[in-house]
Amino acid sequence: MAPIERVSSPGARVRRKLARHPAALLGGAVVLLFVAVAIAAPLLAPFDPVKSNWLAVRRPPSAAFWLGTDELGRDILSRLLWGARASLLAGLVSVAIAVGVGVPLGVLAGYVGGWLDALVGRLTDALLACPFLILAIALAAFLGPSLGNAMIAIGVSATPIFIRLARGQTLQVVAEDHVLGARAIGCPHRRILLVYVLPAITAPILVQATLAIAGAIIAEASLSFLGLGQQPPAPSWGSMLNTARSFMTQAPWMAISPGLAIAVVVLAFNLLGDGLRDALDPREP
Amino acid sequence: MLRAILGRLLVALPTMLLVTLLVFSLQLLLPGDPALALAGEERDPEAIAQIRAQHHLDRPIPVQYLIWLAGLLRGDLGTSLKTGLPVAELIASKLPVTIELAILSMLVAVAVGIPAGVVAAVRKGTAADAAANIVALAGISIPNFWLGIMLILLVSVRWGLLPASGYTSPFEDPLRNLQTMLMPAVVLGTGIAAVMMRHTRSAMLTALRQDYVRTARAGGLPERVVVLRHALRNALLPVVTLGTLELGTLLSGAVLTEQVFTIPGFGKLVVDAVFTRDYPVVQGVVLCAGLGFILMSLLADILYVLLDPRLRT
């Protein structure tokens, strides 16, 4: 008798495939570290991130100030740790807005079809036509500069990608035999959407969301760099870079760590997203 | 072929109309009375009433949109609140600078991204492939404004090789122009080179698996000829189209790059307009960027139809 093949659960399969991607695991570890730092910033920061210290203005890295101080004598390491909160918040909230608005719209457009699909399709095209950052700048300009409004602006700008993805995935799922069967026996639309469509499209949405967080972190840093995100004296990596620009010759250390932090975190989210894409792809062995 | 092009044009028109609606709707986001927001520091009731009448703010919103759209069709994008100049004129004066930056950045992206993608595909699974992938991922992850600041620190502050900021017109002094634009073009081109490398690698891997490549190899053609003349020529088609669609990334990146290097272009115009609350200029820039992107996409579609004989029927 042939041996019975052990069938593993989808979760175990994803974990096994993810374990084959060391880069994705590294990305995941850095993301976890970033989240932990953002949460524990008040405990980890050696100094007050907003309090000026006129006796320690523009000090280079030393034993007392590991990453140096800025033009107001504030410890750069402390500001960097607190700044992680703005980046994490912007990444999570703006992607939550994009997923919360984009996925229902995309699913409805793909499921209902007809005029609704055409209207949502054209709206998506129009939103995608406006360059991401320019649209975010314009929205932040009209709403007023603040971290909250920057998150709304980034969320709205990232929405069309989720609409398009959810619509495309829904069109694929509703054409499958088991969904056609469910429709044929009179299964209510709400049940089809909740039981068949949403679970089937979760994996690609999750991958896109991970990659979108990377984009949102860069976008928040860009808006803060331009003065349209987190407002001083609250710390944010983008606004730290904006200030550093004015002191490049006198205090070059002010510019190095915030940019490095953005690059490392964004790289980590990109690595994790790429790994998740392979791990959640059912065609991959 | 004409039908295919007309079909794409018919899809582009409603999208353009929706972009105009989107851009017009931005002013509805202004908190409170838009006339007060447009008036800025001005608090004289008569002046505010004049602004209200001038911008038709006393009319219903759909009528305001139609009046604005009618102006748009005549090339009237409104008047700058700060300078009093027509927005279209302001944009037209800044656009050539950004176009020059975009062209130079695209040259950098093509010169780096395509050869790197070809090498990565031909040597798939080797150290060269891994290195190209890591560099591409880094290129996508590093914020271009930080890369700009680091280059200024190194090339201008430490080595004193190139100017850190400013702009000279190529008609005034071509050499100085190249000196001021080199670093911004590298900064802006790097991110696009990374995307282009990934697209080229993927398209080349597909092309290298095709029958015509196997036939060319079986016919005894040297590998260089097979890769460059047969595989790359076919792989470049989607890469060229995708490259055209990178215009959005290019414009978004230009805003930050122009800010870092103090280049008086389209991007700097919109950022300055944001801080002076010059809303018509902000709207004008978003509109031009959106319509420009649609036109470029249309051009890419038409190019695709012209280049790929299978799409002509």
Chai-1 contact restraints between the chains, C-beta under 6 A:
chainA,res_idxA,chainB,res_idxB,connection_type,confidence,min_distance_angstrom,max_distance_angstrom,comment,restraint_id
A,R122,B,P14,contact,1.0,0.0,6.0,A-B,restraint_1
A,R122,B,T15,contact,1.0,0.0,6.0,A-B,restraint_2
A,R122,B,L18,contact,1.0,0.0,6.0,A-B,restraint_3
A,D125,B,T15,contact,1.0,0.0,6.0,A-B,restraint_4
A,A126,B,T15,contact,1.0,0.0,6.0,A-B,restraint_5
A,A126,B,L18,contact,1.0,0.0,6.0,A-B,restraint_6
A,A126,B,V19,contact,1.0,0.0,6.0,A-B,restraint_7
A,A126,B,L22,contact,1.0,0.0,6.0,A-B,restraint_8
A,A129,B,V19,contact,1.0,0.0,6.0,A-B,restraint_9
A,A129,B,G290,contact,1.0,0.0,6.0,A-B,restraint_10
A,A129,B,F293,contact,1.0,0.0,6.0,A-B,restraint_11
A,A129,B,I294,contact,1.0,0.0,6.0,A-B,restraint_12
A,C130,B,V286,contact,1.0,0.0,6.0,A-B,restraint_13
A,C130,B,G290,contact,1.0,0.0,6.0,A-B,restraint_14
A,P131,B,G248,contact,1.0,0.0,6.0,A-B,restraint_15
A,P131,B,L251,contact,1.0,0.0,6.0,A-B,restraint_16
A,P131,B,S252,contact,1.0,0.0,6.0,A-B,restraint_17
A,P131,B,A289,contact,1.0,0.0,6.0,A-B,restraint_18
A,F132,B,S252,contact,1.0,0.0,6.0,A-B,restraint_19
A,L133,B,S252,contact,1.0,0.0,6.0,A-B,restraint_20
A,L133,B,V255,contact,1.0,0.0,6.0,A-B,restraint_21
A,I134,B,S252,contact,1.0,0.0,6.0,A-B,restraint_22
A,I134,B,V286,contact,1.0,0.0,6.0,A-B,restraint_23
A,I134,B,A289,contact,1.0,0.0,6.0,A-B,restraint_24
A,A138,B,L26,contact,1.0,0.0,6.0,A-B,restraint_25
A,A138,B,V282,contact,1.0,0.0,6.0,A-B,restraint_26
A,A138,B,V286,contact,1.0,0.0,6.0,A-B,restraint_27
A,A141,B,V274,contact,1.0,0.0,6.0,A-B,restraint_28
A,A141,B,V282,contact,1.0,0.0,6.0,A-B,restraint_29
A,F142,B,L26,contact,1.0,0.0,6.0,A-B,restraint_30
A,F142,B,L29,contact,1.0,0.0,6.0,A-B,restraint_31
A,F142,B,L30,contact,1.0,0.0,6.0,A-B,restraint_32
A,L143,B,L29,contact,1.0,0.0,6.0,A-B,restraint_33
A,I218,B,P143,contact,1.0,0.0,6.0,A-B,restraint_34
A,A221,B,P143,contact,1.0,0.0,6.0,A-B,restraint_35
A,S222,B,L256,contact,1.0,0.0,6.0,A-B,restraint_36
A,F225,B,F145,contact,1.0,0.0,6.0,A-B,restraint_37
A,L226,B,V271,contact,1.0,0.0,6.0,A-B,restraint_38
A,M248,B,L153,contact,1.0,0.0,6.0,A-B,restraint_39
A,M248,B,V157,contact,1.0,0.0,6.0,A-B,restraint_40
A,T249,B,V157,contact,1.0,0.0,6.0,A-B,restraint_41
A,P252,B,L153,contact,1.0,0.0,6.0,A-B,restraint_42
A,A255,B,I149,contact,1.0,0.0,6.0,A-B,restraint_43
A,G259,B,W146,contact,1.0,0.0,6.0,A-B,restraint_44
A,I262,B,P143,contact,1.0,0.0,6.0,A-B,restraint_45
A,A263,B,S141,contact,1.0,0.0,6.0,A-B,restraint_46
A,A263,B,I142,contact,1.0,0.0,6.0,A-B,restraint_47
A,V266,B,S141,contact,1.0,0.0,6.0,A-B,restraint_48
A,L267,B,S141,contact,1.0,0.0,6.0,A-B,restraint_49
A,N270,B,L137,contact,1.0,0.0,6.0,A-B,restraint_50
A,N270,B,S141,contact,1.0,0.0,6.0,A-B,restraint_51
